[in-house]
Amino acid sequence: MTKIAIIGSGFIGRAWAITFARAGFDVALADKAEGAPEAALAYIEGVLPDLAANDLLNGASPQDVRARLSAAGSYAEALEGAVHAQENAPEDLALKQALYAELDALAAPETVLASSTSAILPSRFSESLKHRERVCVCHPINPPYLIPAVEVVPAPWTSADTMTRAADLMRAAGQSPIVMKRELDGFVMNRMQGALLEEAFRLVADGYASVEDVDIGIREGLALRWSFMGPFETIDLNAPGGVADYVARYQQIYERISPDQWRRVDWAGPVLETVLAERRARLAHDALQERQVWRDRRLMALAAHKRKADKDIGA
């Protein structure tokens, strides 16, 4: 059975472990923190029944998936025989540089070393490695077992073979890879999300809309289409003649408002008091964890619905 090493078994690592084990891979979790892999496995055992209830285990039982997971006593043990290592250490450059020097020395030369980092360019922690051509980023939206998009990002020296193998593995795990042609700060998803958040903070800071009104605009508006198509397909279908027709009709609107969007609002400035007050009025701080569980269960239901819909229409 193909083996995957999970390096760092915290919030993201345990989510990746579910993703790979569900797909039929043998998964070994390792962490420098004593007891962390065992704690991750206990957490996973609590999640698997919910996934099974939503038919999100690819027909396997929770017991079958759990049997594919193990706690490794060291990074070396986890990496032995692994074709892919998914690293999930904190967003700390110095830490990652030291960690990748260790992983590069321990892993077989053919093992792909992939980082879950959401913010650090792969060149910054792989430049001095002996086998730097096998390092890339595979950045998920958490949790990857519910949200399939994953960014596969090369450093300038990452080999084409590494990129192909990483993307193919993600597809085999049920993910939808975004294969970037070169590295860029923020990658793809954070740049698009950042553009939306910048406008959301501006609208609230300048007194045009409330926090909840902005959320309604996405939740009850744009996101309904975005849950099954992206922005380019959206505009291709939103004009009689397709995307070129859309550009001819509507580019002037966006050209007119674009200069207003160049000004940044400090998210940590006075607007934060407004956002906090409105959010806490709708959801008390001590209810955040309960709402996070609700969110994940809604994501499970949505993932199950999309899988069924894709099968029904032959997508």
Number of C-alpha atoms within 10 A of each C-alpha: 8 11 21 27 30 31 29 23 28 21 13 21 26 25 21 27 31 27 24 27 22 28 21 19 20 21 30 28 32 29 23 13 10 10 13 18 26 17 15 20 20 13 14 19 16 11 14 20 16 16 22 16 14 16 19 21 23 13 10 14 18 20 11 14 25 20 12 20 21 18 21 20 16 14 22 16 17 25 25 16 15 21 20 22 25 24 26 23 20 12 13 11 15 10 12 22 17 12 16 21 17 14 20 20 14 16 23 15 15 13 24 26 28 26 26 24 20 18 15 20 21 25 18 13 23 25 16 12 17 12 21 24 23 27 30 31 28 27 24 25 17 16 18 23 26 23 17 19 20 24 24 28 29 27 23 15 17 20 16 12 12 20 24 13 17 26 22 15 16 23 15 14 20 19 23 19 21 18 17 15 12 13 19 16 11 15 21 18 17 15 13 11 11 13 12 13 14 17 18 18 22 21 18 20 22 10 10 11 15 17 19 15 14 17 13 13 11 15 12 11 11 13 14 11 14 13 11 10 11 11 11 10 14 17 16 16 14 13 16 10 11 14 17 12 16 17 15 11 11 12 11 11 10 10 10 9 10 11 9 11 12 10 11 11 19 13 15 8 10 11 19 15 13 15 18 14 13 14 14 14 10 10 13 10 11 9 10 12 10 9 13 11 11 12 12 14 16 13 16 22 18 16 20 17 14 14 14 13 12 10 10 9 7 7 7
